[in-house]
Amino acid sequence: MKDLEPWEWNEQTWRQKVDKVRAGKSLVPKSWPGKARVAVALSFDSDHETNELRDGGESIGRLSWGQYGTRKGIPRIKSALDKHDIKATFFVPAVSALLHPEEQVMLSREGHEIGIHGWIHELNSVLPYEDERDLMFRSTDTLEKITGTRPVGLRTPSWDFSPNTLKIERELGLLYDSSLMADDDCYELLEEGEPTGIIELPVEWVRDDAVYFNMHRFQALRPYTPPEAVFDIFRREFDRAYEENGLFLLTMHPHVIGYRSRIGILEQLIEHIKGHDDVWFATHSEVAEHVKATCLD
């Protein structure tokens, strides 16, 4: 019997698909710590060489592009954060962590958060449940072994969230996820209508550096946006979050934002944000902990 086309589904079928994982209660605190008006959560996906490895690739050029992230991107990012005493969250594939353990140890010791980002930047949606679960548990154990701290949050590689991902997150006992896009502000994840207690810190492509700069020489992928325009987009996103007393979450990549012509976007954005009163810079886990404590019964 052939699979039904989507227009042939009955209502139960499409409702089941929609309800698998949904946004539940909106979680906007009455106030942020220190009576701040806005929470600012800066994050960096340290994919490094796994962008090439996950597809079975052996391109020396693309592997070197990933290596640039750890050689030049991380030091420039760290310098910008250190200047303003800001703690951020770094989502790290386990293979990246194993290739560059000293990087994770250094960041963790300095108070930055290390979060789960898959094993080798694999796509969750193509994996059977057993394989996805094994990789997620192994990734968590690996990061804990390297840094001495067990991660409490996950950002799925490429924000690729399978029908099994939330179930596995619950099995891991995670505090939060940061892979989905149903809101600008935090919300509770529902699994088939059931509240899970897991806090979603939503992402969005418009608040991601990669979509403006990434390219692939063998494909028709040639986007390029001037740094001034990217800064303007990020600034506008922050300004509206400030007006709405909400969350401003930004996703960046060391091998993307770390270039000489681009690191200024981060530096100027921090200066802009610092020019406002009542701003709380926090790691993702700190945001999730505050939201859960103040907004969930």
C-alpha positions in Angstrom: 0.0 0.0 0.0 1.5 3.3 -1.0 2.0 6.1 1.4 -0.8 8.7 1.4 0.0 12.1 0.0 -0.4 15.0 2.5 -3.7 16.2 0.9 -5.0 12.7 1.5 -4.4 12.7 5.2 -7.3 12.6 7.6 -7.5 15.2 10.4 -6.1 12.8 13.0 -3.0 12.3 11.0 -2.1 16.0 10.4 -3.1 16.9 14.0 -0.7 14.2 15.4 2.1 15.6 13.3 1.5 19.1 14.4 1.0 18.2 18.1 4.2 16.1 18.4 6.2 19.0 19.7 4.5 22.4 20.3 5.1 25.6 22.1 3.3 25.7 25.4 3.1 28.4 28.0 4.8 31.6 27.1 7.5 32.4 29.7 8.2 36.1 30.0 9.3 37.0 33.5 7.8 40.0 35.2 11.4 41.1 35.7 14.9 39.8 34.9 17.6 39.6 37.6 18.7 43.0 38.9 15.4 44.4 37.6 16.9 44.3 34.1 14.6 45.1 31.2 16.0 42.6 28.8 18.0 39.3 28.9 20.9 39.0 26.4 22.0 35.5 25.7 25.0 35.3 23.3 25.8 31.9 21.9 28.5 30.4 19.6 28.2 27.1 17.8 31.7 25.7 17.8 31.2 23.4 14.8 34.9 23.6 13.7 35.8 20.6 11.5 32.5 18.8 12.0 30.8 20.8 9.2 32.8 18.7 6.8 33.1 15.5 8.7 29.4 15.0 9.3 28.8 14.4 5.5 31.7 12.0 5.3 33.8 14.7 3.6 37.5 14.8 3.3 38.0 18.2 1.8 41.2 19.6 3.2 40.0 23.1 2.4 36.8 22.8 4.3 38.5 21.1 7.2 40.9 24.1 7.4 38.0 26.5 7.3 36.7 24.7 10.4 40.1 24.9 12.0 40.1 28.6 11.5 37.2 28.7 14.0 39.4 27.4 16.8 42.7 29.1 15.8 41.3 32.7 15.2 37.6 32.8 15.8 37.6 31.6 19.4 40.4 34.0 20.5 38.7 37.0 18.9 35.4 36.1 20.4 36.9 35.5 23.8 38.7 38.9 23.6 35.4 40.7 22.9 33.7 38.9 25.8 36.5 39.4 28.2 36.7 43.1 27.6 33.1 43.5 28.9 33.2 40.6 31.4 30.4 38.8 29.5 29.7 35.0 29.9 28.3 33.2 26.9 27.2 29.7 25.9 29.2 27.6 23.5 27.4 24.7 21.8 30.0 22.1 20.9 29.8 18.9 18.9 31.5 16.1 20.9 34.0 15.5 18.0 34.9 19.2 18.1 35.4 18.9 21.8 37.6 15.8 21.4 39.7 17.6 18.7 40.1 20.7 20.8 39.6 19.8 24.5 41.9 22.6 25.7 39.4 25.1 24.2 36.5 23.7 26.1 38.4 23.4 29.4 39.5 27.0 29.1 36.1 28.4 28.3 34.4 26.3 31.1 37.0 27.4 33.7 36.4 31.0 32.8 32.6 30.7 33.5 31.2 30.2 30.0 28.7 27.5 29.5 29.4 24.4 27.3 26.2 23.0 25.7 25.4 19.9 23.7 25.5 20.2 19.9 25.4 16.6 18.7 28.2 14.1 18.2 29.6 15.0 14.8 27.0 17.7 13.8 24.8 14.9 12.5 21.2 15.5 11.3 18.8 14.1 13.9 15.9 13.8 11.5 17.7 11.0 9.5 18.5 8.9 12.5 16.6 6.0 14.1 15.6 6.7 17.7 18.3 4.3 19.1 21.1 6.0 17.2 20.0 9.5 18.0 19.7 8.6 21.7 23.1 6.9 21.8 24.8 9.9 20.1 23.1 12.4 22.4 24.0 10.5 25.6 27.6 9.9 24.4 27.9 13.6 23.5 26.7 14.6 26.9 29.1 12.2 28.7 32.0 13.4 26.5 31.5 17.1 27.3 31.2 16.2 31.0 34.4 14.2 30.9 36.3 17.0 29.2 35.0 20.0 31.2 34.0 18.4 34.5 30.5 19.8 34.2 27.5 17.9 32.9 25.7 20.0 30.2 22.1 21.0 30.9 21.0 22.3 27.5 21.0 21.2 23.9 21.1 22.9 20.5 20.5 20.3 17.8 23.0 20.5 14.9 21.5 22.7 12.2 18.5 23.1 14.4 17.4 19.7 13.1 14.8 18.4 15.6 13.5 14.9 15.0 10.2 13.5 16.3 12.3 11.7 19.0 14.5 14.6 20.1 12.3 15.9 22.9 11.8 12.4 24.3 15.5 11.9 24.5 16.0 15.4 26.1 13.5 14.3 28.8 15.4 11.1 29.3 18.6 13.1 29.7 16.9 15.3 32.3 17.8 18.5 30.4 16.8 22.0 31.6 16.4 23.6 28.3 16.5 23.3 24.5 17.6 26.0 22.0 16.7 24.7 18.6 13.1 25.8 17.8 11.4 28.9 16.5 7.8 29.3 17.8 8.4 32.6 19.6 10.8 35.4 20.3 10.8 34.7 24.0 11.1 31.6 26.1 8.3 29.0 26.3 7.7 25.5 27.7 7.9 22.6 25.4 4.9 20.3 25.0 5.1 16.7 23.9 1.8 15.5 22.4 0.1 18.2 24.5 1.9 17.3 27.8 3.9 20.0 29.5 7.5 18.8 29.8 9.1 21.3 32.1 11.8 21.9 29.5 12.4 25.5 28.6 12.8 26.5 25.0 15.2 29.4 24.3 14.1 30.0 20.7 16.5 30.6 17.8 15.8 32.2 14.4 17.7 32.4 11.2 17.5 36.2 11.2 19.5 36.1 14.4 22.2 33.8 13.0 25.4 35.0 11.4 25.8 32.0 9.1 22.9 32.8 6.8 24.4 36.1 5.8 27.9 34.9 5.1 28.2 31.2 4.3 29.0 29.9 0.9 29.8 26.6 -0.8 32.1 26.7 -3.8 30.5 23.6 -5.5 26.9 24.7 -5.0 24.9 27.8 -5.9 25.3 29.1 -2.3 26.8 32.5 -2.5 25.1 34.8 0.0 27.0 37.8 1.2 25.7 40.7 3.3 27.9 43.6 4.2 28.8 43.6 7.9 27.1 46.9 8.4 23.8 45.4 7.3 24.2 42.4 9.6 25.0 44.7 12.5 21.9 46.7 11.7 19.6 43.6 11.7 21.0 42.4 15.0 20.7 45.9 16.5 17.1 46.1 15.5 16.4 42.7 17.0 17.9 43.8 20.3 16.2 47.2 20.4 12.7 45.6 20.0 13.5 43.0 22.7 14.5 45.8 25.0 11.3 47.6 24.3 9.3 44.5 25.0 11.2 43.5 28.2 12.0 40.2 26.5 14.9 37.9 25.4 17.5 38.8 22.9 19.3 35.5 21.8 22.0 35.6 19.1 23.6 32.6 17.4 27.1 32.9 16.0 29.8 30.6 14.7 33.6 31.1 15.4 34.4 30.1 11.7 31.9 32.8 10.5 31.9 35.8 12.8 35.6 35.4 13.7 37.1 37.1 10.6 38.8 40.5 10.8 36.0 42.1 8.8 33.2 40.6 10.9 34.3 40.4 14.5 33.4 44.1 14.7 29.8 43.2 14.4 30.0 41.5 17.8 32.1 44.2 19.3 29.9 47.0 18.1 26.7 45.1 19.1 28.0 44.7 22.7 28.9 48.4 22.8 25.4 49.2 21.6 23.7 46.9 24.2 26.0 48.2 27.0 24.8 51.7 26.1 21.4 50.8 27.5 20.5 50.7 31.2 19.1 47.6 32.9 20.6 44.9 30.6 21.3 41.3 31.9 23.9 39.4 30.0 23.5 35.7 30.9 24.3 32.2 29.7 21.5 30.1 28.3 21.3 28.0 31.4 21.0 31.1 33.6 18.1 32.4 31.5 16.4 29.0 31.6 16.9 28.7 35.4 15.4 32.1 36.0 12.5 31.6 33.7 11.7 28.2 35.1 11.9 29.5 38.7 9.7 32.5 38.1 7.2 31.5 35.4 6.5 27.8 36.0 4.5 26.5 39.0 
